[in-house]
Amino acid sequence: MLSILIIPAASALPATYDKVVAGVSGHGYSIQALHTPSVGLATGPRPGIPPNMYDDAAFVARHISDLAEAGHNVLLVTHSYGGTPATESIKGLTKIERQKFGKPGGVIGLAYMTSLVPEVGKPASTGPWSPLMEIGDDGWFYYPDDTLTAKVVFSDVPLEQGLIWAKQLVTHSAASFTSLLTYPGYADVPVAYLVADGDLSIAPRTQRSQIEMIEKVSGNRVDVTTTNAGHVPPVTAPDDVINWILSVASKLETSQ
């Protein structure tokens, strides 16, 4: 059985992916959007020390492990920042690695959707902080200008609609963007990438340079699909995302 986990973008609550979850599950797949530790709560930042990327990766790994122990093959679908902890999380949890120890299930693929995928030794982002964000004294960043956020993050829908979604973004732990990747998960499983050509947050050229890096490191071709959507295709082009996930899942199942 194939189970799909969505590893979210910064500041994105699971509800961001509701249309995609409904569309994919309607085709018989088990799919869940996770609420990773670095993503704040609807009511504000989480209490305690702001989580880092490794906390997110450990959280994802626990979900993978539970599914694998139940005999499930697992596909990780990532969005934006989620590409980094997802990549880190699969160490020792690929199906091939688990089979060496006589264990069932495991990760059989990574599907990056306009995601941040660094090289080993680098963080999710090496550039300056986005002008959309401000970091509070508590270590959580937020978006002070809803209109600007809507125009950039939800650039491919009318401003009124973008504002609705911009207001739903929650705080996010700034520390998560500075943790260095230690494991190239993309070298150990098949990789797909959904390039968002209309993205104003992660430029298409950046997305494609990451694809080139993955192919160089892994020695394998990345299965590339494109959409005209902006930075949040699950909201602005859900059918594109649903069809992409279904295609990736079908190919992976056929290869098993």
C-alpha positions in Angstrom: 0.0 0.0 0.0 1.2 3.5 -0.9 0.8 6.3 1.7 1.6 9.9 0.9 2.8 12.6 3.3 2.7 16.3 2.5 5.6 18.2 4.2 4.4 21.8 4.3 5.8 25.2 3.4 6.8 27.6 6.0 3.8 29.1 7.8 1.4 26.7 6.1 -1.2 24.9 8.1 -2.5 21.5 7.0 -5.7 23.2 5.7 -3.6 24.8 2.9 -3.6 21.3 1.3 -7.2 20.3 1.9 -8.2 20.4 -1.8 -5.2 18.3 -2.8 -5.7 15.8 0.0 -9.4 15.4 -1.0 -8.6 15.0 -4.7 -5.8 12.4 -4.2 -7.7 10.5 -1.5 -10.6 10.2 -3.9 -8.4 8.0 -6.1 -7.9 5.5 -3.2 -4.6 6.8 -1.8 -3.9 7.4 1.9 -2.6 11.0 2.1 -2.0 13.4 5.0 -0.7 16.9 5.3 1.6 17.2 8.4 1.8 20.1 10.8 5.5 20.2 11.4 7.0 21.7 14.6 8.5 24.8 12.9 5.1 25.9 11.7 3.3 27.9 14.4 -0.2 27.4 15.7 -3.3 29.2 14.4 -3.2 31.2 17.7 0.4 32.2 17.4 4.0 30.8 18.0 4.4 27.6 19.9 5.6 27.8 23.4 9.3 27.0 24.2 12.4 27.1 22.1 11.6 27.7 18.4 12.1 24.3 16.6 14.8 23.9 14.0 14.9 21.9 10.7 16.2 18.8 12.5 13.1 18.9 14.8 11.0 18.9 11.7 13.0 16.1 10.1 12.6 13.9 13.2 8.9 14.6 13.3 8.6 13.5 9.7 10.8 10.5 10.3 8.4 9.3 13.1 5.5 9.4 10.7 7.4 7.6 8.0 8.5 4.9 10.5 5.0 4.3 11.7 3.7 3.8 8.2 6.7 1.7 7.2 6.3 -0.6 10.2 2.7 -1.1 9.1 4.1 -2.3 5.7 3.4 0.9 3.7 5.5 2.3 1.0 5.8 6.1 1.5 5.9 9.0 -0.9 6.9 12.4 0.5 5.4 15.4 -1.3 7.1 18.6 -0.3 6.3 22.3 -0.6 8.8 25.2 -0.4 10.7 25.0 2.9 9.3 21.5 3.4 11.8 20.2 0.9 14.7 20.5 3.3 13.4 18.6 6.3 11.8 16.0 4.1 15.2 15.4 2.4 16.9 15.1 5.8 14.2 12.8 7.3 14.5 9.7 5.1 17.9 8.7 6.3 17.7 4.9 7.1 14.0 4.9 6.1 14.1 4.2 2.4 12.5 0.9 1.3 15.8 -0.3 0.0 17.6 0.4 3.2 14.9 -1.2 5.4 14.9 -4.3 3.2 18.5 -4.9 4.1 17.4 -5.5 7.7 14.3 -7.5 6.8 11.9 -4.7 7.6 8.8 -3.8 5.6 7.8 -0.6 3.8 9.8 2.6 3.6 10.2 5.7 1.4 10.1 5.0 -2.3 10.1 8.6 -3.6 10.5 12.3 -3.1 8.2 14.7 -4.9 9.3 18.3 -4.6 6.8 21.0 -5.4 8.5 24.4 -5.9 10.6 23.4 -3.0 13.9 24.5 -1.3 16.3 21.6 -1.8 19.9 22.5 -0.7 23.1 20.7 -1.1 24.6 18.9 1.9 26.2 21.4 4.2 23.8 24.2 3.3 20.5 25.4 4.8 17.1 25.8 3.2 18.0 29.3 2.1 21.4 31.1 1.9 20.1 34.5 0.8 18.8 37.4 2.8 15.5 37.2 4.6 12.5 37.9 2.4 11.2 41.5 2.6 7.8 39.9 3.3 9.0 38.6 6.7 9.9 40.2 10.0 11.4 38.2 12.9 10.1 38.8 16.3 12.1 38.8 19.5 10.7 35.3 20.2 12.5 33.9 17.1 9.4 33.4 15.0 8.8 35.3 11.8 5.6 36.7 10.6 4.2 38.7 7.6 3.3 42.3 8.6 1.9 43.4 5.2 -0.9 41.2 4.0 -1.3 43.0 0.7 2.4 42.6 -0.2 2.3 39.0 0.9 -0.8 38.3 -1.2 0.8 40.0 -4.3 4.0 37.8 -4.0 2.9 34.5 -2.5 -0.5 34.3 -4.1 0.4 36.2 -7.3 -1.6 34.1 -9.6 -5.1 34.8 -8.2 -7.0 38.1 -7.7 -5.8 40.2 -4.8 -9.0 39.8 -2.9 -8.6 36.0 -2.9 -4.9 36.2 -2.2 -5.6 38.4 0.9 -7.8 35.7 2.3 -5.0 33.2 2.1 -2.3 35.6 3.2 -4.2 36.2 6.4 -4.1 32.5 7.1 -0.4 32.2 7.1 0.9 31.6 10.7 4.2 32.3 12.3 7.2 30.1 11.6 10.5 29.4 13.4 13.3 31.4 11.9 15.8 28.8 13.2 14.5 26.2 10.8 16.0 28.1 7.8 19.5 28.1 9.2 19.9 24.3 10.0 22.4 22.7 7.6 21.4 19.6 5.5 23.4 16.6 6.6 22.0 13.9 4.3 21.2 13.9 0.6 17.9 12.0 0.6 17.4 12.8 -3.1 20.4 10.6 -3.9 18.7 7.5 -2.5 15.2 7.4 -4.0 13.5 8.4 -7.3 12.8 12.2 -7.4 10.1 14.2 -9.1 9.8 18.0 -9.2 6.9 20.2 -10.0 8.3 23.5 -11.3 6.0 26.5 -10.7 6.9 28.9 -13.6 4.8 31.7 -12.0 6.5 31.6 -8.6 7.7 34.9 -7.3 9.1 33.5 -4.1 11.3 30.7 -5.4 12.3 31.8 -8.9 11.9 29.2 -11.6 15.6 29.5 -12.4 16.3 28.5 -8.8 14.0 25.6 -9.0 15.7 24.4 -12.1 19.2 24.8 -10.7 18.2 22.6 -7.8 17.0 20.0 -10.3 20.4 20.1 -12.0 22.1 19.7 -8.6 19.9 16.7 -7.7 20.7 15.0 -11.0 24.4 15.7 -10.6 24.5 14.3 -7.0 22.3 11.3 -7.6 23.3 10.4 -11.1 19.7 10.0 -12.0 17.2 12.0 -14.0 14.5 14.0 -12.1 11.0 13.5 -13.4 10.1 17.2 -14.1 6.6 18.6 -14.6 5.7 22.3 -14.9 2.7 24.4 -13.9 2.0 28.1 -14.6 1.0 28.5 -11.0 2.7 30.8 -8.4 4.2 29.8 -5.1 1.2 28.0 -3.7 -0.2 25.6 -6.4 -2.2 23.6 -3.8 -4.3 26.7 -3.4 -4.3 28.4 -6.8 -3.9 25.4 -9.1 -5.0 22.3 -7.1 -5.9 20.2 -10.1 -2.4 20.6 -11.4 -1.0 19.3 -8.1 -3.5 16.5 -7.8 -2.8 15.2 -11.3 1.0 15.5 -10.7 0.8 13.5 -7.5 -1.4 10.9 -9.0 1.1 10.6 -12.0 4.1 10.3 -9.7 2.4 7.8 -7.4 1.3 5.6 -10.4 4.9 5.6 -11.8 6.4 4.6 -8.4 3.8 1.8 -7.9 4.5 0.4 -11.3 8.3 0.4 -10.6 7.9 -1.6 -7.4 
